[in-house]
């Protein structure tokens, strides 16, 4: 078929591959003229993805979007059944209201007197999101019982504002001294944002 340059500015009769290599450059392509249908599977490798171009908005549900950790070694003692701050806290700013926050806490704790129990609560701001007072460290007849108390909870704050998590504790059996971070032993809290 003959190549015809039409009066309308179009060209007909040109076979596929008829243009020499290098004839069409980026400046020749119209804006938004190449879409995913024209791309060969696997044609985009990691070297051709710009820094920070994969955002949390395109990651699948269940992806870890960010991790924040807090820790404290401040010793705090409580001899009341009223809950008081442990000094352990961490703040995270979710990227989406559909995200969940996986909270993982490891508390070092000590009951200094026999027949005492220590209870914990996990709070988001001033709201109790998990009451784990039923998973307490009980001394029985043991003096100075020391151990680590784990707390794992998945929360749905439904916000993109900075969100602070903290723990509180009490002496829940006979109001005898119970302590967290005794002798400056570290307690940690880890917050993981999970895509919804």
N, C-alpha and C positions, 0 to 999 in steps of 0.2 A: 504494500500500500504506500502510495506517495505521501510524503510529509506536506501538509497544507497549512500555511499560516492564514488563518481566517481574518476577515475584516473586523471581527469583534475582538480581536486580540488573543484568540485561542489558537492552539496548535493541535491538529489531528494527524493521525497516521504514525505517531511516534510509538515504537515498540517498547515494552517493558525492558529496562536495562539499556535503552538506546542512548542515554546520556553518558558521556565519559565519566569515569571516576573523578570525584572532587568537584564536579560541576555545581552540585547543590550544596551550599554551605548553610550555616545557622542563620545568616542574614537573609537567605532566600526563603526560608520557611516562614509561613504566616504564624502569627501568635496563636497559641492553643491549637495548632493544626495536627500535632502528634499526641495521641492519647494512648492509654494502656493497650488498646486492641492492636496497635501497630508494633508493640514491643515484643520481642522474642522472650519466652520464659528463660529466666536466668541471665538475661542480658545486662541487668544492673547489678554490679558487684559492690562490695563494701567500699572500694576505693572511689566509687562514683556517688556515694551518699555523703552529703555535706555534714559538717559537725552540727550536732543538736537538731538535725532535721527530722528525726523520729521522735515525735512527742507522745506524751501520755495519752493524748486523745485517740491515737490509732493503735494502741496496744490492746491485746485481747483481755477479756475479763479474767481475773486471777493473776495478772501480772503484778509484780512488786514495783511500785512507782517511786518510792523513796523510803529511806530508813533513818530514824532519829533515835539517838540513845542518850539517856541521862544516868547519872550515878551520884551517889553520896557516900561519905564515910562519917557523917556527923552522928554521934551517938545521941540517942533520944530515949528517955525512960518515961514510962507511964505506970501509975499505980491506981488508975481509975477505970471504970467501965465506959467512960466517955471517950469517944474516938478522938485522937489527936494526930496532927501531921507527922509523918515519918521523916520529912525533909527530902523524900525521893520524888522527883518530878521531871517531866519532859513535855515539850510543846512541838506540835506538828501542824502544818498548814496544808490540808488536803487540796488536791488539784481539781477534784470534782465532788459534787454532792452525792454521787452514786458510789463513791469509794467507801470501803470499810477499813477500819484501823485494827490491826492485830497487835494487842498489847501483851508483852511478855515481861514479867517481873520476877526477879530472884531477890528475896529479902533475907539478909542475915538477921537472926533473932536469938534472944536468950531469955529464958525464964530463970530468975535468980533464986527463987524460993520454991520448995516442993508444993505440989498440988495447985499449980497455977496454969492458966491458959492465955494465949495471946491470939487476938483476932484481927483480921485485916479487912479493909474495904478499898475498892478501886473507884476513883472518882474522875469524871470528866467535868472540869470546872468545879462547881459546887454540887453536882449531881452524882449520886452514887449509881454507878452502872453495874457493879458486881460486888455482892456482899459474900465474902468468903470466910465469914466468922465461924462457919461450920468446919473449916479445914484448919483448925488451930493447932498450935504447938503446945502439947500438954506435957507437963513435967511428971505427973504421978508423984512418986517419992524421990525422984532424982533432983539433986540440987544443981543449979547452974547448967541447966540443959541448953545446949546450943545447937542450932541447925539452920538450914536454909528453907525458906517457905516459897514455893513457886506459885505464880498466878499467871494464867494464860486466858485471855478473853478477847473475843472479836466484837468490836463496837461499830455502830453505824451512826456517826455524828451528823450526817446530812448537811454539811456545811463546807465552805471553802475559806472560812475564817480560821485564824490561829486558834488551835485547840490544845488545852493543857490537861494532861493526865497526872494524877498524883495518888499516893496511898496514905491511908490513915490506919492507926492501930489502937487497941485497947487491952486492958487487963480484964478478961471477961469471966473469971471464975471467982476469985476472992479478993480482988483489988490489991494484990501484991505486986511488987515491982516486976515489970517486964521491959525488955530493952531491945531496940533495933540498932544495928551497926555498932555493937559493943566493941570497945577497944579499936574503934575506927575500921572495923571490917566493912568492906564495900557491899552496897546493894545497888542493883542496876534495873533500869526500865528501858525496854526497847519498843519503839513504835514503828510499825510497818504499814504503809498505805498500800492497799490492795485494790486494783481496778475493779469496778463493778460491772 
